[in-house]
Amino acid sequence: MKVVVIGAGASGLSAAIILKRRGIDVTLIEKNKQVGKKILVTGAGKCNYFNEDFRSCYFTSSDKMRLENIITKEHVEATKDFLRSIGIVPKIKNGYYYPSSLKAISIQNSLMTEVKNLQIPILYDTTVKRITKDKHFSIYTNQEVIEAEVVVVATGSRAYYDTEEPSMILKSLEDLGHTVMPIYPGLVQLEAKGDYFKEWAGIRLDARLSFYSKDIQKEVVGELQLTDYGISGICTLILSNTLVPLLKEKNEKITINFLDPLHIYSVEEAREYLVQRNKDLPNRSLDELLDTILDYKLTNLLLKLAKIPLHTKMTMIEKEKLDVFLKNLVSFPLTITGFKSYKNAQICLGGIAIKEINTNTMESKMVENLYIVGEALDVSGECGGYNLGFAWLSGLIAGRGVFLD
Ligand SMILES: Cc1cc2nc3c(=O)[nH]c(=O)nc-3n(C[C@H](O)[C@H](O)[C@H](O)COP(=O)(O)OP(=O)(O)OC[C@H]3O[C@@H](n4cnc5c(N)ncnc54)[C@H](O)[C@@H]3O)c2cc1C
């Protein structure tokens, strides 16, 4: 065969469609019975497939400089054009792109319709176990050995379905001379140390998470879920991309600002705010002053941790105890000890090092005519359509890059 794309997910489909539109014979190999299975679970079934503000600062990778050469303005615009060209009408909410139908299946359908119209053959139920290269590539599958002139690897990661097939491909790429940057679950819930989690489990709120180390400073603002093992929610998932690789070495400390939605960032600002509120609403206890600001379960827990009895008036609270309470409101300390499994993760961190990829074409610098795209690479996006966005974008570059000269 001329060109084989391994993996019919977001990146593989975009590569194959662009290749076929260029008149190049291409075949897709897919281990499942359908294309784009993972697309169906994205964005809670609505598929947040791109973001208006698509820049490399929303990604982690061991080589951010090179990533900037992949995520260029031209590539971003070309990706938007491509998505329009397969018929996707966007609904854009705060910069997040969804299909207007708000149904992930309609993205899968649009891709499949284009694949059918272009008559791109797909080998379903075909798992690639190994790739070798002599003059041409030999692709060892559970069905047969397929020879190909050009291979595009678009096999994604083991996140969510936690099957071994994407890892088998990474091993093969390693055997072909590539470096695999360490793989961890990404966009994943974080486990923490504490004996009070039963009391805050189930609370959802907006907050700011902050992590400061010698080399890294990361702050994330948004939806947070307090759970019986620690924290979840979009804020947590985004922070996990920074924290998870560090947790291999040791626990890490973060802080939570529960008053961030009120633009209160310090103990003094919190004190001033509550003193004023106490004046505006006399005859209320501290917990009553926090009504409609915090979930009462969280207020009760913060009072308990500061050893302040429920229903105490602010003026009656000892300064030290009030200070502890105010500090916990704006800078609640949390020791992160671990993270949930691949099954809970939306993506995998790590993958093929992008220093080994030609950023103009996505061709491997180690193996001629081998292209690598999507999540198989060491490129991990935040929540907000960045991971699917990178899959389409890198697939598009490879689709344009094959047989360029
Ligand atoms: C619950 C959940 C929600 C998410 N929500 C969003 C979101 O809203 N927005 C966003 O941008 N991203 C989201 N993501 C992440 C996004 O889905 C992935 O980053 C993206 O699908 C990666 O695209 P890909 O083409 O690299 O890999 P995939 O889409 O995973 O495609 C890889 C394909 O290769 C096939 N394959 C793998 N190994 C083999 C093999 N050995 N032989 C043959 N075939 C093989 C797989 O079956 C699969 O079809 C979410 C992920 C999850 C799990």
PDBQT file of the ligand as one rigid body, heavy atoms in Angstrom, charges set to zero:
ROOT
HETATM    1  C1  LIG A 501     -13.619  11.359  28.877  1.00  0.00    +0.000 C 
HETATM    2  C2  LIG A 501     -12.815  12.193  27.910  1.00  0.00    +0.000 A 
HETATM    3  C3  LIG A 501     -13.238  13.471  27.591  1.00  0.00    +0.000 A 
HETATM    4  C4  LIG A 501     -12.471  14.261  26.729  1.00  0.00    +0.000 A 
HETATM    5  N1  LIG A 501     -12.956  15.485  26.378  1.00  0.00    +0.000 NA
HETATM    6  C5  LIG A 501     -12.244  16.250  25.509  1.00  0.00    +0.000 A 
HETATM    7  C6  LIG A 501     -12.767  17.491  25.054  1.00  0.00    +0.000 A 
HETATM    8  O1  LIG A 501     -13.902  17.874  25.364  1.00  0.00    +0.000 OA
HETATM    9  N2  LIG A 501     -11.977  18.241  24.238  1.00  0.00    +0.000 N 
HETATM   10  C7  LIG A 501     -10.742  17.821  23.816  1.00  0.00    +0.000 A 
HETATM   11  O2  LIG A 501     -10.075  18.558  23.097  1.00  0.00    +0.000 OA
HETATM   12  N3  LIG A 501     -10.263  16.628  24.177  1.00  0.00    +0.000 NA
HETATM   13  C8  LIG A 501     -10.983  15.825  25.001  1.00  0.00    +0.000 A 
HETATM   14  N4  LIG A 501     -10.496  14.597  25.350  1.00  0.00    +0.000 N 
HETATM   15  C9  LIG A 501      -9.176  14.157  24.823  1.00  0.00    +0.000 C 
HETATM   16  C10 LIG A 501      -9.300  13.709  23.351  1.00  0.00    +0.000 C 
HETATM   17  O3  LIG A 501     -10.360  12.794  23.212  1.00  0.00    +0.000 OA
HETATM   18  C11 LIG A 501      -8.004  13.054  22.864  1.00  0.00    +0.000 C 
HETATM   19  O4  LIG A 501      -6.903  13.842  23.209  1.00  0.00    +0.000 OA
HETATM   20  C12 LIG A 501      -8.040  12.875  21.337  1.00  0.00    +0.000 C 
HETATM   21  O5  LIG A 501      -9.087  11.998  20.993  1.00  0.00    +0.000 OA
HETATM   22  C13 LIG A 501      -6.722  12.330  20.825  1.00  0.00    +0.000 C 
HETATM   23  O6  LIG A 501      -6.836  12.089  19.454  1.00  0.00    +0.000 OA
HETATM   24  P1  LIG A 501      -5.886  11.022  18.761  1.00  0.00    +0.000 P 
HETATM   25  O7  LIG A 501      -6.282  10.932  17.346  1.00  0.00    +0.000 OA
HETATM   26  O8  LIG A 501      -4.484  11.302  19.081  1.00  0.00    +0.000 OA
HETATM   27  O9  LIG A 501      -6.235   9.652  19.516  1.00  0.00    +0.000 OA
HETATM   28  P2  LIG A 501      -7.618   8.862  19.568  1.00  0.00    +0.000 P 
HETATM   29  O10 LIG A 501      -8.750   9.753  19.301  1.00  0.00    +0.000 OA
HETATM   30  O11 LIG A 501      -7.589   8.102  20.839  1.00  0.00    +0.000 OA
HETATM   31  O12 LIG A 501      -7.518   7.858  18.333  1.00  0.00    +0.000 OA
HETATM   32  C14 LIG A 501      -6.577   6.811  18.300  1.00  0.00    +0.000 C 
HETATM   33  C15 LIG A 501      -7.171   5.675  17.494  1.00  0.00    +0.000 C 
HETATM   34  O13 LIG A 501      -6.168   4.690  17.283  1.00  0.00    +0.000 OA
HETATM   35  C16 LIG A 501      -6.717   3.403  17.502  1.00  0.00    +0.000 C 
HETATM   36  N5  LIG A 501      -5.605   2.527  17.898  1.00  0.00    +0.000 N 
HETATM   37  C17 LIG A 501      -4.809   2.652  18.990  1.00  0.00    +0.000 A 
HETATM   38  N6  LIG A 501      -3.856   1.709  18.986  1.00  0.00    +0.000 NA
HETATM   39  C18 LIG A 501      -4.062   0.973  17.873  1.00  0.00    +0.000 A 
HETATM   40  C19 LIG A 501      -3.378  -0.161  17.324  1.00  0.00    +0.000 A 
HETATM   41  N7  LIG A 501      -2.310  -0.710  17.929  1.00  0.00    +0.000 N 
HETATM   42  N8  LIG A 501      -3.856  -0.678  16.180  1.00  0.00    +0.000 NA
HETATM   43  C20 LIG A 501      -4.939  -0.129  15.555  1.00  0.00    +0.000 A 
HETATM   44  N9  LIG A 501      -5.610   0.939  16.025  1.00  0.00    +0.000 NA
HETATM   45  C21 LIG A 501      -5.162   1.486  17.167  1.00  0.00    +0.000 A 
HETATM   46  C22 LIG A 501      -7.739   3.637  18.623  1.00  0.00    +0.000 C 
HETATM   47  O14 LIG A 501      -8.719   2.629  18.660  1.00  0.00    +0.000 OA
HETATM   48  C23 LIG A 501      -8.307   4.993  18.244  1.00  0.00    +0.000 C 
HETATM   49  O15 LIG A 501      -9.425   4.892  17.389  1.00  0.00    +0.000 OA
HETATM   50  C24 LIG A 501     -11.248  13.767  26.185  1.00  0.00    +0.000 A 
HETATM   51  C25 LIG A 501     -10.855  12.467  26.490  1.00  0.00    +0.000 A 
HETATM   52  C26 LIG A 501     -11.615  11.689  27.336  1.00  0.00    +0.000 A 
HETATM   53  C27 LIG A 501     -11.180  10.271  27.626  1.00  0.00    +0.000 C 
ENDROOT
TORSDOF 0
